[in-house]
């Protein structure tokens, strides 16, 4: 009987070793792989949720696409891709006619690269204007230049001189910069 018990204990010990070996080398690695797969699935679900939120935001923005296109067109008119000096001069003439003053002289200088100042390729086109007209109509002309006309301009100086004593007319010299940014 002792011999049977020894075989029984040995068999039980061997079965326990086989189970432990199977657990350590077969089952445990599969559990670790399952944990890794679950973590990857959780990460993927987080990314899916984030992308769904981004998609919802883009869908809301898409509802306003026409407004964005209009704003883009306005911005492109304010900062064209070439100097378009002749178009700008026509805009100046139109602004003068609209406000009741005469643009009698225009001088356009060479473009100045402003990339070092602003960090992207943009140029300033120096323009000097001589405007003649009633003093009361000069402010509307300046408003037209800075606000109403589409081109982005920066007025750097204005010199006003009356044309003659007793006259309501003035000669105004305006130095400004008109900007443009070539497409990259």
Order of alpha helices (4+ residues) and beta strands (2+ residues): alpha-alpha-alpha-alpha-beta-alpha-beta-alpha-beta-beta
